[in-house]
């Protein structure tokens, strides 16, 4: 009988990276035990060194396998019901904003994510948070950051709309702070990578398990940094990225701001050539495998929608309410409310998924 093929970095490169299925989540980079996988500027992982043929990168990739039923049992103690098929499991829904004007001013929408994370750190729910900041040399190029105070968290608060291997930051945080409890903020595909780390029987569970609080951000599509920001915005349209203070996509419009000044205003459909190819195979709009899901859709301007999913997410959220760092109202009391979140979730579920949802059996000794 022929031996089964060893699934290693070369296999992952062939099946995922070179077929435009890679979301550049950074899970494979985090999983590599000898640190020879690195992010590249063309939004792909690459190898620089000798692979030890362990297969951990392959077996941690959420585009190889994503057993959603098993992950939901692990996170929530049950699988989703038929009426939760589009948005996943959640307990309550709210419209939320930070009570701190400084955080609201520096954040993308309401400052809710930054305030909840800062509160979680201050109360000891987590010790450090992995969020997405900006490269010091390439403005608006995403890079993972590890923080443990509100000022540093606020520096990473605004949306980047492109990807920068944030799950690799989990590996960095675990290496630097091996006994710490961690928080993580990311878009749906990045949350999937994080959960794959924590649950794969053939992966590196010890990297995923320290993440106690995962906040997922609503996302429909991400864009290629080099093509959209450097070539289109900066080179073609002569807008220096250093002067851009905020990037925003709302109501199907792409806007760049310097303070209140609008530097660019385009319909989102014009950005089609710059979409990350892997997004066409992502079915998750509302970060269904997170503890708290947060996004502007469904809430009025200046507020954000929060879907409370896990018991721990509920505990942290309620603690933030009780401490007065955020204020909330039921999402049913605002317009357009949960119906718009549901509509976009259903729309994204129409995309073809490529990952396998069956179980992987642990390797025999």
C-alpha positions as CSV (number, residue, x, y, z in Angstrom):
1,X,0.0,0.0,0.0
2,X,1.3,3.4,-0.9
3,X,2.1,5.8,1.9
4,X,-0.2,8.8,2.3
5,X,1.3,12.0,0.9
6,X,3.0,14.1,3.6
7,X,1.1,17.4,3.8
8,X,3.7,20.1,4.4
9,X,4.5,23.7,3.3
10,X,5.0,22.8,-0.3
11,X,1.5,21.2,-0.3
12,X,0.0,24.3,1.2
13,X,1.8,26.5,-1.3
14,X,0.4,24.4,-4.2
15,X,-3.2,24.0,-2.9
16,X,-3.9,27.4,-1.2
17,X,-1.3,30.1,-1.8
18,X,-0.7,29.5,-5.5
19,X,-4.5,29.1,-6.3
20,X,-5.5,32.5,-4.8
21,X,-7.3,30.9,-1.9
22,X,-4.9,32.4,0.7
23,X,-6.5,35.2,2.7
24,X,-3.1,36.2,4.2
25,X,-4.5,35.6,7.7
26,X,-1.1,34.6,9.0
27,X,-2.2,31.4,10.7
28,X,0.5,29.3,8.9
29,X,3.2,31.8,9.9
30,X,2.1,31.6,13.5
31,X,2.0,27.8,13.4
32,X,5.5,27.3,12.0
33,X,7.6,25.9,15.0
34,X,11.0,26.9,13.4
35,X,9.9,30.4,12.3
36,X,10.8,30.1,8.6
37,X,7.5,31.4,7.3
38,X,7.2,35.1,6.8
39,X,4.7,37.7,5.4
40,X,5.5,39.3,2.0
41,X,4.5,42.7,0.6
42,X,2.4,40.9,-2.1
43,X,0.1,39.6,0.7
44,X,1.3,36.0,0.6
45,X,3.3,33.9,3.1
46,X,6.7,32.7,2.0
47,X,9.5,30.5,3.3
48,X,13.0,31.7,4.2
49,X,14.9,28.8,5.6
50,X,14.6,25.0,5.9
51,X,11.2,23.4,6.3
52,X,11.3,20.6,8.9
53,X,8.3,18.8,7.3
54,X,6.1,18.9,10.4
55,X,2.9,19.8,8.5
56,X,1.7,22.2,11.2
57,X,1.2,25.0,8.7
58,X,-0.9,22.8,6.4
59,X,-3.0,21.4,9.2
60,X,-3.6,24.9,10.8
61,X,-4.9,26.6,7.6
62,X,-8.6,27.3,7.7
63,X,-8.8,27.0,3.9
64,X,-7.7,23.4,4.1
65,X,-10.3,22.4,6.6
66,X,-12.8,24.3,8.8
67,X,-15.1,22.0,10.8
68,X,-17.6,24.7,11.8
69,X,-19.8,22.3,13.8
70,X,-16.9,21.1,15.9
71,X,-15.6,24.7,16.4
72,X,-19.1,25.9,17.5
73,X,-19.3,23.0,20.0
74,X,-15.9,24.1,21.4
75,X,-16.9,27.7,21.6
76,X,-20.6,27.7,22.4
77,X,-21.4,24.2,23.6
78,X,-23.7,23.6,20.7
79,X,-24.1,23.8,16.9
80,X,-26.2,26.5,15.2
81,X,-29.8,25.9,14.6
82,X,-31.6,26.2,11.2
83,X,-32.6,29.8,12.0
84,X,-29.0,30.7,12.8
85,X,-27.6,29.4,9.5
86,X,-26.7,32.8,8.0
87,X,-25.4,34.7,11.0
88,X,-24.3,32.0,13.4
89,X,-24.9,31.6,17.1
90,X,-25.5,34.8,19.2
91,X,-27.2,35.6,22.5
92,X,-28.1,39.3,22.2
93,X,-27.7,42.2,19.8
94,X,-26.9,45.8,20.7
95,X,-26.1,49.2,19.3
96,X,-23.1,50.4,21.2
97,X,-20.6,53.3,21.5
98,X,-17.8,54.3,23.8
99,X,-18.5,56.8,26.5
100,X,-15.0,58.3,26.0
101,X,-15.0,61.2,23.5
102,X,-11.3,60.8,22.9
103,X,-11.7,57.2,21.9
104,X,-14.8,58.0,19.8
105,X,-12.9,60.7,17.9
106,X,-9.9,58.4,17.2
107,X,-11.8,55.3,16.3
108,X,-13.4,54.1,13.1
109,X,-17.1,54.5,14.1
110,X,-18.0,54.4,17.8
111,X,-14.9,53.3,19.7
112,X,-16.7,50.3,21.1
113,X,-14.1,47.8,20.2
114,X,-11.2,49.9,21.7
115,X,-13.2,50.6,24.8
116,X,-14.1,46.9,25.3
117,X,-10.6,45.7,24.7
118,X,-9.1,48.4,27.0
119,X,-11.6,47.4,29.7
120,X,-10.8,43.7,29.3
121,X,-7.1,44.5,29.9
122,X,-7.7,46.8,32.9
123,X,-10.0,44.2,34.6
124,X,-7.6,41.3,33.9
125,X,-9.8,39.4,31.5
126,X,-6.9,39.5,29.1
127,X,-3.3,40.7,29.5
128,X,-2.5,41.7,25.9
129,X,-4.5,42.3,22.7
130,X,-3.4,41.6,19.1
131,X,-4.9,44.2,16.8
132,X,-4.0,45.5,13.3
133,X,-1.9,48.7,13.2
134,X,0.1,50.3,10.3
135,X,3.6,49.8,9.0
136,X,5.8,52.7,10.1
137,X,7.2,53.1,6.6
138,X,4.2,52.2,4.4
139,X,1.2,54.2,5.6
140,X,-2.0,52.1,5.7
141,X,-0.2,48.8,5.2
142,X,-1.5,46.5,7.9
143,X,0.7,44.9,10.5
144,X,-0.1,43.0,13.7
145,X,0.5,44.9,17.0
146,X,0.5,43.6,20.5
147,X,-0.8,46.1,23.1
148,X,-1.8,46.3,26.8
149,X,-3.1,49.9,27.2
150,X,-5.8,52.1,25.8
151,X,-3.4,54.6,24.1
152,X,-1.6,51.9,22.1
153,X,-4.9,50.2,21.3
154,X,-6.3,53.5,20.0
155,X,-3.4,53.9,17.6
156,X,-4.6,50.7,15.8
157,X,-8.3,51.5,16.0
158,X,-9.2,52.5,12.4
159,X,-10.1,50.1,9.6
160,X,-7.4,49.2,7.1
161,X,-9.4,47.4,4.4
162,X,-6.4,45.3,3.4
163,X,-4.7,42.4,5.1
164,X,-1.5,41.9,7.0
165,X,-1.2,38.4,8.5
166,X,-2.6,39.4,11.9
167,X,-2.8,35.9,13.3
168,X,1.0,35.8,13.1
169,X,0.8,38.3,15.9
170,X,-0.7,35.6,18.1
171,X,2.5,33.6,17.6
172,X,4.6,36.6,18.5
173,X,2.5,37.3,21.6
174,X,2.6,33.7,22.9
175,X,6.4,33.7,22.4
176,X,6.9,37.0,24.2
177,X,4.3,36.4,27.0
178,X,3.9,32.6,27.4
179,X,1.6,32.7,30.4
180,X,-0.6,35.6,29.2
181,X,-4.3,35.5,28.3
182,X,-4.8,37.2,25.0
183,X,-7.4,39.1,23.1
184,X,-7.6,39.3,19.3
185,X,-9.4,41.5,16.8
186,X,-9.8,40.5,13.2
187,X,-12.1,40.1,10.2
188,X,-14.0,36.8,9.7
189,X,-11.3,34.8,7.8
190,X,-8.7,35.8,10.5
191,X,-11.1,34.6,13.2
192,X,-11.4,31.3,11.3
193,X,-7.6,31.0,11.3
194,X,-7.5,31.7,15.0
195,X,-10.1,29.1,15.8
196,X,-8.4,26.6,13.6
197,X,-5.2,27.0,15.6
198,X,-7.1,26.3,18.8
199,X,-9.0,23.2,17.6
200,X,-7.1,21.4,14.9
201,X,-6.0,18.0,16.2
202,X,-3.0,18.1,13.9
203,X,-2.2,21.8,14.5
204,X,-0.7,24.0,17.3
205,X,-3.4,24.2,19.9
206,X,-1.1,25.8,22.4
207,X,-1.0,28.9,20.2
208,X,-4.7,29.3,19.8
209,X,-5.9,28.4,23.3
210,X,-4.4,31.5,25.1
211,X,-6.7,33.7,23.1
212,X,-9.6,34.1,25.5
213,X,-11.4,37.0,23.8
214,X,-11.9,37.1,20.0
215,X,-13.6,40.2,18.6
216,X,-14.7,39.7,15.0
217,X,-15.3,42.7,12.6
218,X,-18.0,42.6,9.9
219,X,-16.4,42.3,6.5
220,X,-17.6,41.9,3.0
221,X,-14.3,42.2,1.0
222,X,-10.7,43.2,1.5
223,X,-8.4,44.8,-1.0
224,X,-4.8,44.4,-2.2
225,X,-2.6,47.0,-0.5
226,X,-0.1,47.5,-3.3
227,X,-2.6,47.8,-6.1
228,X,-5.3,49.9,-4.3
229,X,-3.4,52.1,-1.9
230,X,0.0,52.5,-3.5
231,X,-0.7,52.2,-7.2
232,X,-4.3,53.6,-7.5
233,X,-4.5,56.0,-4.6
234,X,-1.0,57.3,-4.3
235,X,0.5,56.9,-7.8
236,X,-2.5,57.3,-10.1
237,X,-4.5,59.8,-8.1
238,X,-1.6,61.6,-6.5
239,X,-3.0,61.3,-3.0
240,X,-0.2,60.9,-0.4
241,X,-1.0,58.1,2.0
242,X,0.7,60.1,4.7
243,X,-2.1,62.7,4.6
244,X,-4.9,60.1,4.8
245,X,-6.3,60.0,8.3
246,X,-9.3,57.7,7.7
247,X,-10.4,55.1,5.2
248,X,-14.1,54.3,5.2
249,X,-16.6,52.1,3.2
250,X,-20.2,52.9,3.8
251,X,-23.3,53.0,1.7
252,X,-21.4,51.4,-1.2
253,X,-18.9,54.3,-1.2
254,X,-15.2,54.3,-0.7
255,X,-13.9,57.4,1.0
256,X,-10.6,58.8,2.1
257,X,-10.5,61.6,4.7
258,X,-8.0,64.1,6.0
259,X,-9.9,65.4,9.0
260,X,-13.3,66.5,7.6
261,X,-11.8,66.9,4.1
262,X,-12.8,64.2,1.6
263,X,-9.8,63.2,-0.4
264,X,-11.5,60.5,-2.5
265,X,-15.1,59.4,-3.0
266,X,-15.8,56.5,-5.3
267,X,-18.5,53.8,-5.6
268,X,-17.2,50.5,-4.2
269,X,-17.8,48.7,-7.5
270,X,-14.9,50.7,-8.9
271,X,-12.6,48.8,-6.5
272,X,-13.4,45.5,-8.0
273,X,-10.0,45.1,-9.7
274,X,-8.3,45.5,-6.4
275,X,-10.2,42.9,-4.4
276,X,-8.3,40.2,-2.7
277,X,-9.0,37.1,-4.9
278,X,-9.6,34.8,-1.8
279,X,-12.6,37.0,-0.7
280,X,-14.7,35.4,-3.5
281,X,-14.7,32.2,-1.5
282,X,-15.5,33.6,1.9
283,X,-19.0,33.1,3.2
284,X,-18.8,34.8,6.5
285,X,-19.9,38.4,6.9
286,X,-20.4,38.8,10.6
287,X,-17.4,36.9,12.0
288,X,-19.6,34.0,13.1
289,X,-16.9,32.2,15.2
290,X,-16.0,35.2,17.5
291,X,-16.9,35.9,21.1
292,X,-18.2,39.4,20.1
293,X,-18.9,40.5,16.5
294,X,-18.8,44.2,15.9
295,X,-19.5,46.4,12.8
296,X,-21.3,49.6,11.7
297,X,-24.0,47.8,9.7
298,X,-27.4,48.0,11.4
299,X,-26.6,50.9,13.7
300,X,-27.0,54.7,13.3
301,X,-24.0,56.9,12.6
302,X,-21.6,57.1,15.5
303,X,-22.8,53.7,16.9
304,X,-21.8,50.1,16.1
305,X,-23.6,46.8,16.2
306,X,-22.5,44.2,18.6
307,X,-23.5,40.6,18.4
308,X,-22.8,38.9,21.7
309,X,-22.0,35.2,20.9
310,X,-20.2,33.4,23.7
311,X,-20.7,33.3,27.5
312,X,-17.3,34.9,28.0
313,X,-18.0,37.6,25.5
314,X,-21.2,38.3,27.3
315,X,-19.4,38.5,30.6
316,X,-16.8,41.0,29.3
317,X,-19.4,43.0,27.5
318,X,-21.7,43.3,30.6
319,X,-18.7,44.3,32.7
320,X,-17.9,47.1,30.3
321,X,-21.5,48.3,30.5
322,X,-21.5,48.1,34.3
323,X,-18.2,50.1,34.4
324,X,-19.7,52.8,32.2
325,X,-17.0,52.6,29.5
326,X,-19.6,51.8,26.8
327,X,-23.3,52.6,26.5
328,X,-25.8,50.4,24.6
329,X,-29.3,50.1,23.5
330,X,-31.1,47.0,22.1
331,X,-30.4,46.7,18.3
332,X,-34.2,46.1,17.9
333,X,-34.7,49.7,19.0
334,X,-32.7,51.3,16.2
335,X,-32.9,51.3,12.4
336,X,-32.0,49.5,10.2
337,X,-31.3,47.0,12.9
338,X,-30.5,43.3,12.6
339,X,-32.4,42.9,9.3
340,X,-29.6,44.6,7.4
341,X,-26.9,42.4,9.1
342,X,-29.0,39.4,8.2
343,X,-29.4,40.5,4.6
344,X,-25.7,41.0,4.0
345,X,-24.9,37.7,5.8
346,X,-27.3,35.8,3.6
347,X,-25.9,37.5,0.5
348,X,-22.3,36.5,1.4
349,X,-23.4,32.9,2.1
350,X,-24.1,32.6,-1.6
351,X,-20.4,32.6,-2.4
352,X,-18.8,29.2,-2.9
353,X,-16.7,27.8,0.0
354,X,-13.6,25.8,-0.9
355,X,-12.6,24.4,2.5
356,X,-13.4,20.9,3.8
357,X,-15.9,20.8,6.6
358,X,-15.3,17.1,7.6
359,X,-13.2,16.2,10.6
360,X,-9.5,15.5,10.6
361,X,-8.5,12.5,12.8
362,X,-5.5,12.9,15.0
363,X,-2.3,11.2,13.8
364,X,-1.7,7.7,15.3
365,X,1.4,7.3,17.4
